[in-house]
């Protein structure tokens, strides 16, 4: 997609990403921190995926979705961090117009799939706890694959819609972005044409893409909480809640940072808070997910130990 010419006959062919810091002395520290964060995130999520693949105990719907979530986390951080590290090494801040929109597309694609997968995981917990007798039939392998396929299809439609919509805007003046990756809140203020329709589209589609899944997650866990409270034994309640706690933590972090990021579209100047939220969305979230899901899960911990030591499960 090529940028359109503005009224003054010029068109932006590249954007300048200022990055996280502008002090030259801090650039090596930023590079080292984000390089190791990237390695930890990729290593942690691929370890979770390997554990799920090799451990028979983890061949269940919940861990099938978790494996897909691990792949998405690797993708989310790969879309943003390697390009930032490359710019730090080359000392070049310019990003071509097409590359900026490509990054935007894949970022929204992966985050969108993440959003729907979290909903599928909540639905899985609802069936497992509230409908245990029909759980196997309702959450068959075919159903799992359909849920993942629908997640990708909806996220692809969302990402393509926003990418095409923003490609219709004119960028003919300022091209400096006070951030380390391209996204809608960073690009809207730079447009020479009105972004009102684009912002309305973002809120409308965002309500469908985020509001509907969030409502389904809340509804699912309301039923789960009611079912768990009817369990008489303390151990039974504890076990039921432990299977949901990790997922609820990830949902809270994911939606909390996402809402803060896109509710600030009216701001004309990006601040350090926006960068901090961007770090949370693209680095912290993917890095924390393997820790959250394995911290209080002995099955995952045992599988990870067997993967790292090369031992096979006895089951």
Secondary structure, 3 states (H helix, E strand, C coil): CCCECCCCCCCCCEEEECCCCCCHHHHHHHHHHHHHHHHHHHHHHHHHHHHHHHCHHHCCHHHHHHHHHHHHHHHHHHHHHHHHHHHHHHCCCEEEHHHHHHHHHHHHHHHHHHHHHHHHHHHHHHHHHHCHHHHHHHCCHHHHHHHHHHHHHHHHHHHHHHHHHHHCCECCCCCEECCCCCCHHHHHCCCCCCCHHHHHHHHHHHHHHHHHHHHHHHHHHHHHHHHHHCCCCHHHHHHHHHHHHHHHHHHHHHHHHHHHHHCCCCCCCCCHHHHHHHHHHHHHHHHHHHHHHHHCCHHHHHHHHHHHHCCCCCC
